[in-house]
Amino acid sequence: MSPVFRAEVVGSMLRPRYLKEARARLAAGDLTTAEFKRIEDRSVDEAIALQEDVGLDVVSDGEMRRRDFMASLYEGVEGAEATPSRALTWKHVVTRAEMTWSIPFSVTGKPRRTRAPAATGYAYARARASKPVKQTLASPLLANWVWNAEALRDVYGDPFELLADTAALVADQAHELAELGCTYIQIDAPDIAGLADPRRSDVHPASGLPIDRLLSEGLDLVNGIPQGIDGVTFAIHLCRGNIRSHYATSGGYERISRQLFGRLTNYQVFLLEYDDERAGDFAPLADCPDDKTVVLGLISSKLPQLEDPDAIAGRLTQAAAYHPRERLALSTQCGFATDMEGNAIGEDAQRAKLTLVADLAHRFLPAA
């Protein structure tokens, strides 16, 4: 069995103001690349120090070097570019006020990796962390959203071919991370959770692929990413969208749990958003094999209000009725900044949330 990290981090941290300002100065030509990299390094150092200081069992680089959580699908990738494509409607988690946020990249041809920003970032973080370092990569199924039949008609006959090529790209990145000594890789897959939204039709709204096909052949593509990679714990993170305290979809896991747990056999850890009613109840956890770790995202990264510790402890007990307590862990429901702007939450609240995760996980979950 893979090790259980009781207190988890999902990945992204709030970008400090000085990093945002430095990125703007770099774009304007007022800062050299070398100067910017030193500032970027500082932000990674501080993110790691914060996570270790509050007592998390595994840390990330805060995704400080990324524009957004999908960056591994287009940064350093030939055939993809940082040109926004499909616009999506998002709702505020409290007010339900709507905003538009666009998928941050476009695909113009077969994706092929030309650089390795994820591997470079991991190598830096590993050298500075005293705790195990997690590296996150975006799910290949997110490529559904950049399908453009007109632009790609001479490249692909079927949008599923794009998904397959994207899965190969992600697998290539995972292999390189493993060769660098990375022992924990997380695939971020909000679009899989989106397949559970009861408002969706029976086809994907962007690619037109049947939902049933995505929950079978699509999940098989995702399950293929860890194949041939030894000594690495693979995790998959599901949420319903997390941009600037807004969400994209709703729906409990019961609509997808059998396919999710039944097909993703090469994953040892499932990080599942569970911070509010949009995620449904814990009953679908009964479909998860007992030897898998379920990380419960019970702490909101969207809202500054700190959760009641007793209420969270009670929810851990409720979840343990469906999955062995010794294979449960705790995290925030998602990262704090899946794009540069980040959620409407301050740095003090971010620290308090992560402190709560570590404290509750180590008090109420069995030691590994």
C-alpha positions in Angstrom: 0.0 0.0 0.0 1.1 3.6 -0.6 1.8 5.8 2.4 -1.0 7.9 3.8 -0.4 11.6 4.2 -3.0 12.7 6.7 -2.7 16.4 6.1 -2.7 17.2 2.4 -2.3 20.3 0.2 -4.1 20.3 -3.1 -1.5 22.4 -4.9 -1.9 26.1 -5.6 -1.3 28.9 -3.1 -2.1 32.6 -3.3 0.4 34.5 -5.4 1.9 37.2 -3.3 1.5 40.8 -4.5 5.2 41.2 -5.2 5.1 38.2 -7.6 2.1 39.5 -9.5 3.8 42.9 -9.8 7.1 41.3 -11.0 5.3 39.3 -13.6 3.6 42.5 -14.9 7.0 44.2 -15.0 8.6 41.3 -16.9 5.8 41.5 -19.5 6.3 45.2 -19.8 10.1 44.8 -20.3 10.9 46.5 -17.1 12.4 43.4 -15.5 15.0 40.9 -16.8 14.2 37.2 -16.8 17.0 36.6 -14.3 15.6 39.2 -12.0 12.1 37.8 -12.3 13.3 34.2 -11.6 14.9 35.3 -8.3 11.6 36.8 -7.3 9.7 33.7 -8.4 12.2 31.6 -6.4 11.5 33.6 -3.3 7.7 33.0 -3.7 8.3 29.3 -4.0 10.5 29.3 -0.9 7.9 31.1 1.1 5.1 28.8 0.0 7.1 25.7 1.0 8.0 27.3 4.3 4.4 28.1 5.1 3.2 24.6 4.3 5.9 23.0 6.4 5.4 25.5 9.3 1.7 24.7 9.7 2.4 21.0 9.8 1.2 19.6 6.4 2.6 16.1 5.6 3.2 16.8 1.9 3.9 20.1 0.2 3.9 21.7 -3.2 5.7 24.7 -4.8 2.4 26.6 -4.6 2.2 26.5 -8.4 3.9 29.9 -8.2 5.5 29.5 -11.6 2.3 28.7 -13.4 -0.3 31.1 -15.0 -3.0 28.7 -14.1 -3.7 25.0 -13.2 -3.9 24.0 -16.9 -0.4 25.3 -17.7 1.1 21.8 -18.0 -1.1 21.3 -21.1 0.2 24.3 -23.0 3.4 25.8 -21.5 6.4 24.3 -23.3 4.1 22.5 -25.6 4.2 22.7 -29.4 0.7 22.7 -31.0 -0.7 24.7 -28.0 -0.6 28.3 -27.1 -1.6 30.7 -24.3 -4.5 32.1 -26.3 -7.9 32.0 -24.4 -10.5 29.9 -26.1 -13.9 28.8 -25.0 -15.7 31.1 -22.5 -17.5 29.5 -19.6 -20.0 30.8 -17.1 -19.0 30.5 -13.4 -21.1 31.2 -10.3 -19.9 32.7 -7.0 -20.0 30.2 -4.3 -22.1 32.4 -2.0 -24.0 35.0 -4.0 -24.3 32.8 -7.2 -23.5 36.0 -9.2 -22.1 34.9 -12.6 -18.9 35.7 -14.3 -17.2 34.6 -17.5 -13.8 32.9 -17.5 -12.2 31.5 -20.6 -10.2 28.4 -21.0 -6.7 29.9 -21.0 -5.2 28.1 -24.0 -5.9 26.9 -27.5 -4.8 23.9 -29.5 -3.6 24.3 -33.1 -2.1 20.9 -33.8 -0.9 17.7 -32.2 0.6 18.6 -28.8 4.3 17.9 -28.4 6.4 18.8 -25.4 9.4 21.1 -26.2 10.3 22.2 -22.6 9.8 20.8 -19.1 8.6 23.5 -16.8 6.9 21.0 -14.4 10.1 19.0 -14.1 12.2 22.1 -13.6 9.8 23.4 -10.9 9.8 20.1 -9.1 13.6 19.9 -9.0 13.8 23.3 -7.4 11.1 22.6 -4.8 12.6 19.2 -3.9 15.9 20.8 -3.1 14.3 23.2 -0.7 11.6 21.1 1.1 12.1 18.9 4.1 8.7 17.2 3.5 7.7 15.1 0.5 6.9 17.3 -2.6 3.9 16.8 -4.7 3.8 17.7 -8.3 0.5 18.5 -10.1 -0.3 18.0 -13.7 -3.6 18.8 -15.5 -5.9 16.0 -16.7 -5.9 15.2 -20.4 -9.7 15.2 -20.4 -9.6 19.0 -20.0 -8.6 19.1 -23.7 -12.3 18.5 -24.4 -12.8 22.2 -23.8 -10.3 23.3 -26.5 -11.7 21.1 -29.2 -12.2 23.3 -32.3 -13.4 21.3 -35.3 -12.6 24.0 -37.8 -9.1 24.6 -36.6 -8.2 20.9 -36.2 -10.1 19.3 -39.0 -6.9 18.5 -40.9 -5.3 17.1 -37.8 -7.9 15.0 -36.1 -11.0 13.1 -37.3 -12.4 12.7 -33.8 -11.9 14.8 -30.7 -11.1 11.7 -28.8 -7.8 11.5 -30.8 -6.9 14.9 -29.2 -7.6 13.5 -25.8 -5.4 10.5 -26.5 -2.5 12.7 -27.7 -2.9 14.9 -24.6 -2.9 11.8 -22.3 0.4 10.8 -24.0 1.8 14.3 -23.3 0.8 14.1 -19.6 2.3 10.6 -19.3 5.6 11.8 -20.8 5.7 14.6 -18.2 5.0 12.0 -15.4 7.8 9.8 -16.6 10.3 12.7 -16.5 9.2 13.7 -13.0 9.7 10.1 -11.9 13.2 10.1 -13.4 14.0 13.1 -11.3 12.9 11.3 -8.1 9.4 12.6 -7.7 7.4 10.1 -5.6 4.0 11.9 -5.6 2.2 13.1 -8.8 -1.3 14.5 -8.7 -3.6 14.8 -11.8 -6.1 17.7 -11.5 -9.3 16.6 -13.1 -12.2 19.0 -12.4 -13.8 17.9 -15.7 -14.3 14.4 -14.4 -16.4 15.8 -11.5 -18.2 17.9 -14.1 -19.5 14.7 -15.8 -21.6 14.1 -12.7 -23.5 17.4 -13.1 -27.2 16.4 -13.6 -27.7 19.5 -15.7 -25.4 18.2 -18.4 -26.8 16.4 -21.5 -25.5 13.0 -22.5 -22.6 14.6 -24.6 -19.8 16.9 -23.6 -20.8 20.6 -24.2 -17.6 21.4 -26.0 -16.3 18.3 -27.8 -19.6 16.6 -28.3 -18.2 13.3 -27.1 -20.7 11.1 -25.3 -20.5 11.2 -21.5 -20.6 7.4 -21.4 -17.5 7.3 -23.6 -15.6 9.7 -21.4 -16.5 7.7 -18.3 -15.2 4.5 -20.0 -12.6 5.1 -22.7 -11.8 8.6 -21.3 -11.1 7.3 -17.8 -9.0 4.5 -19.3 -6.8 7.2 -20.9 -6.3 8.8 -17.5 -5.6 5.4 -15.9 -2.9 4.8 -18.5 -0.8 7.8 -17.4 0.9 5.9 -14.4 1.6 2.7 -16.4 5.2 1.8 -16.5 6.2 4.2 -13.7 7.4 2.5 -10.5 7.9 4.0 -7.1 5.4 6.9 -7.5 2.1 7.4 -5.7 -0.4 8.7 -8.2 -3.3 10.8 -7.0 -6.3 12.4 -8.8 -8.1 15.5 -7.6 -11.7 16.2 -8.4 -13.5 19.4 -7.8 -16.3 21.4 -9.5 -14.3 24.3 -10.7 -12.5 26.9 -8.6 -11.8 30.2 -10.1 -11.8 33.4 -8.0 -14.2 32.0 -5.5 -16.6 30.8 -8.3 -17.5 27.3 -9.3 -18.6 25.7 -12.6 -20.6 22.6 -11.9 -22.6 20.7 -9.3 -23.6 17.1 -8.6 -22.8 14.3 -6.2 -20.3 11.6 -6.9 -22.9 8.9 -7.1 -23.4 9.4 -10.8 -19.7 8.6 -11.5 -18.4 6.7 -8.5 -18.4 3.2 -9.9 -16.6 4.2 -13.1 -14.3 6.5 -11.2 -13.1 4.0 -8.6 -13.5 1.0 -10.9 -11.5 2.3 -13.8 -8.8 4.4 -12.2 -7.0 1.4 -10.7 -3.6 2.8 -11.2 -4.3 5.7 -8.7 -3.7 5.2 -5.0 -5.1 8.5 -3.8 -8.4 10.3 -4.6 -8.7 13.9 -3.4 -12.4 14.7 -3.5 -14.1 18.1 -3.0 -16.6 17.9 -0.2 -16.9 21.4 1.2 -20.6 22.0 0.5 -23.9 20.5 -0.7 -22.9 20.6 -4.3 -20.7 17.5 -3.7 -23.5 15.4 -2.3 -23.0 12.9 0.6 -20.4 10.3 1.5 -22.3 7.2 0.3 -20.4 6.9 -3.0 -17.2 6.3 -1.0 -18.4 2.8 -0.5 -17.5 2.2 -4.1 -13.8 3.0 -3.4 -11.6 0.0 -2.7 -10.4 -0.2 0.9 -6.8 0.0 0.0 -7.1 3.4 -1.6 -6.7 6.7 0.3 -9.5 9.2 0.1 -8.5 12.8 0.9 -11.6 14.7 2.0 -11.7 18.3 0.8 -13.8 19.6 3.7 -12.1 22.9 4.2 -13.1 25.7 1.7 -10.4 27.5 -0.2 -13.0 29.8 -1.7 -14.2 31.5 1.5 -12.2 33.3 4.3 -14.4 32.1 7.1 -12.7 29.4 9.2 -14.7 26.2 9.6 -15.9 24.9 12.9 -13.4 22.2 14.0 -16.1 20.1 15.7 -18.2 20.1 12.5 -15.3 18.9 10.4 -14.4 16.2 12.9 -18.1 15.1 12.8 -17.9 14.9 9.0 -14.7 12.8 9.2 -16.7 10.3 11.4 -19.5 10.3 8.9 -17.1 9.5 6.0 -15.6 6.7 8.0 -18.9 4.8 7.8 -18.2 4.3 4.1 -14.4 4.1 3.9 -11.8 2.8 6.4 -10.8 5.6 8.7 -7.1 4.5 8.4 -7.3 5.3 4.7 -8.8 8.8 5.1 -7.0 12.1 5.0 -7.9 15.8 5.0 -7.3 18.8 2.7 -8.9 22.0 1.5 -11.5 21.4 -1.2 -9.1 22.8 -3.9 -6.1 25.1 -4.2 -6.2 28.7 -3.3 -5.2 30.2 -6.6 -6.0 28.1 -9.7 -5.1 31.2 -11.7 -2.9 34.2 -11.0 -5.6 36.3 -9.4 -6.7 33.6 -6.9 -9.7 33.3 -4.7 -11.2 36.1 -2.6 -9.3 35.1 0.5 -6.4 36.7 2.3 -3.0 35.2 3.2 -3.8 35.1 6.9 -7.0 33.1 6.1 -5.0 30.8 3.9 -2.5 30.1 6.7 -5.4 29.5 9.1 -7.1 27.1 6.8 -4.0 25.0 6.2 -3.3 25.1 10.0 -6.8 23.7 10.6 -6.2 20.9 8.0 -3.0 19.8 9.8 -4.4 20.1 13.3 -7.6 18.2 12.6 -6.0 15.5 10.5 -3.4 14.7 13.1 -5.9 14.8 16.0 -8.8 12.8 14.5 -7.2 10.5 11.9 -5.0 7.5 12.8 -1.3 7.9 12.5 0.2 6.3 9.4 
